[in-house]
Amino acid sequence: MEYFDICDENGEPTGQTVSRDEAHRDGIRHRTAHVWVIREAGGKLQVLMQKRSDDKDSFPGMYDTSSAGHIPAGSQPLESALRELEEELGISARSDQLTYAGMFTNSYEKEFHGKLFKDNEVARVYVYEEPVDIERLHLQTSELSEVRWFDIDEVWDEIQINRERFCVPMLGLKVLKDYLEEIQ
């Protein structure tokens, strides 16, 4: 069974832990790490997005952040980001290849597979800018079914009006966009 650190609104562990099931049943705040894989192609910035497996407990079959996952109790955000990148996409990155972009909170209640899912996360966001050939990735098929490059502006515009294809947290994509504006 997975356990998470219960955290405060700043993402700092409180010293208490909660099981994954309890966290999502009761909406208890916990931490996640998100990694955006980005590239420039044709003069546009693109993000690699994963299509979530149809068996996922939330947002099955929808496109989401390049790589993301819960931070296990006692673990640090950066090490979790690196682990998720390796597990989900087969990208073996070093800590110096991830750039911290910021933090956001995400809270919602929604029904999936006939069951109420309550999420209450504080997410740390990282950016990976090394070259990635999606044909050479080793996808964790229990988590995702495919990956695809999208223009960041296309994703941003679509999630403002339509949430049928993308489940990416709007605030998470905003952290990425703000980071990219800062470095340009």
C-alpha positions in Angstrom: 0.0 0.0 0.0 1.3 3.5 -0.9 1.6 6.1 1.8 2.0 9.9 1.4 3.1 12.7 3.7 0.1 14.9 4.7 1.3 18.4 3.9 0.3 22.0 4.6 -0.8 24.5 2.0 2.9 25.1 1.1 3.6 21.5 0.4 5.6 21.0 3.6 5.0 17.6 5.4 3.2 17.8 8.7 4.8 14.7 10.1 1.6 12.6 9.5 1.0 10.1 6.7 -2.0 8.9 4.8 -2.7 5.9 2.5 -3.4 6.6 -1.1 -6.9 5.3 -0.8 -7.6 7.5 2.3 -6.1 10.6 0.6 -8.4 10.2 -2.4 -11.4 9.1 -0.5 -11.3 12.0 2.0 -9.5 14.7 0.0 -6.5 14.9 2.3 -3.7 17.2 1.1 -0.6 15.4 -0.2 2.3 16.1 -2.6 3.0 15.3 -6.2 5.8 16.0 -8.6 5.2 17.0 -12.3 7.7 17.0 -15.1 7.1 18.8 -18.4 9.2 17.5 -21.3 9.5 20.4 -23.8 11.0 21.1 -27.1 11.0 23.7 -29.9 9.8 22.5 -33.3 8.9 24.6 -36.3 9.5 27.8 -34.3 6.9 26.7 -31.6 7.2 25.4 -28.1 5.8 21.9 -27.7 5.0 19.8 -24.7 5.1 16.0 -24.6 1.8 14.7 -23.2 0.9 11.3 -22.1 -2.4 9.7 -22.7 -3.5 8.1 -19.5 -4.5 4.4 -19.5 -8.2 3.6 -19.6 -7.7 1.8 -16.3 -6.5 4.9 -14.4 -8.5 5.8 -11.3 -8.8 9.4 -12.5 -9.2 10.9 -16.0 -8.8 7.6 -17.9 -8.0 8.0 -21.6 -7.1 11.7 -21.4 -3.9 13.6 -22.2 -2.0 14.8 -19.2 1.3 16.3 -18.0 4.4 14.6 -19.6 5.1 12.7 -16.3 3.6 13.1 -12.9 3.1 11.1 -9.7 2.6 11.1 -6.0 5.6 11.7 -3.7 5.8 8.7 -1.3 6.0 9.4 2.4 9.6 10.4 3.3 10.7 11.1 -0.2 11.7 14.4 -1.8 10.0 16.1 -4.8 13.1 16.0 -7.1 13.8 12.3 -6.5 10.1 11.5 -7.1 10.1 13.6 -10.3 13.2 11.7 -11.6 11.7 8.3 -10.6 8.3 9.0 -12.4 10.1 10.2 -15.5 12.1 6.9 -15.5 9.1 4.7 -14.7 6.5 6.2 -17.0 8.6 7.2 -20.0 11.9 5.4 -19.6 13.9 8.6 -19.5 16.9 8.3 -17.2 17.5 11.9 -16.3 20.0 13.4 -13.8 18.9 15.9 -11.2 20.8 18.6 -13.0 18.7 18.0 -16.1 15.5 19.0 -14.3 14.8 22.7 -13.7 12.4 23.6 -10.9 9.7 25.8 -12.4 7.3 26.4 -9.4 4.5 25.0 -7.4 0.7 24.9 -7.6 -2.3 23.4 -5.7 -5.0 21.3 -7.3 -8.2 20.3 -5.6 -11.3 18.7 -7.1 -14.0 16.1 -6.6 -15.1 14.1 -9.6 -16.6 10.6 -10.2 -14.6 8.0 -12.2 -15.6 4.4 -12.8 -18.7 5.0 -10.6 -16.6 6.1 -7.6 -16.1 9.6 -6.1 -12.4 10.7 -6.3 -11.3 13.6 -4.2 -7.9 15.1 -4.9 -6.1 17.7 -2.9 -2.5 18.1 -4.1 0.4 20.5 -3.8 2.5 19.9 -6.9 6.1 20.7 -7.6 6.7 21.4 -11.3 10.0 20.6 -13.1 11.0 21.1 -16.8 13.1 18.6 -18.9 14.6 20.2 -22.0 16.9 17.4 -23.3 16.1 15.9 -26.8 13.5 13.1 -26.7 12.7 10.7 -29.5 9.2 9.4 -28.6 9.7 6.4 -30.8 12.5 5.3 -28.4 10.6 5.7 -25.1 9.7 2.8 -22.9 6.2 3.5 -21.8 4.7 2.1 -18.6 1.6 0.7 -20.3 -0.2 0.2 -17.0 -0.1 4.0 -16.5 -0.3 5.4 -20.1 -1.2 4.2 -23.6 0.8 6.7 -25.8 2.7 10.0 -25.9 2.4 12.8 -28.3 3.8 16.3 -28.9 1.4 19.2 -28.7 2.0 22.9 -29.2 1.8 24.5 -25.8 -0.5 27.3 -27.0 -2.9 24.8 -28.5 -3.2 23.0 -25.2 -3.6 26.2 -23.3 -6.3 27.6 -25.6 -8.2 24.3 -25.6 -8.3 23.8 -21.8 -9.8 27.3 -21.4 -13.0 26.2 -23.2 -13.0 22.4 -23.5 -11.8 19.7 -21.1 -12.8 16.6 -23.2 -9.3 15.8 -24.5 -6.9 17.2 -21.9 -7.0 16.7 -18.1 -3.8 18.6 -17.4 -4.2 21.0 -14.5 -4.6 24.5 -15.7 -2.5 25.9 -12.9 0.3 23.3 -13.7 0.4 24.4 -17.3 0.4 28.1 -16.2 3.5 27.4 -14.0 5.2 26.0 -17.1 4.1 29.0 -19.3 5.3 31.5 -16.6 8.6 29.7 -16.3 9.1 29.8 -20.1 8.3 33.5 -20.3 10.9 34.2 -17.6 13.7 32.4 -19.4 13.0 34.0 -22.8 
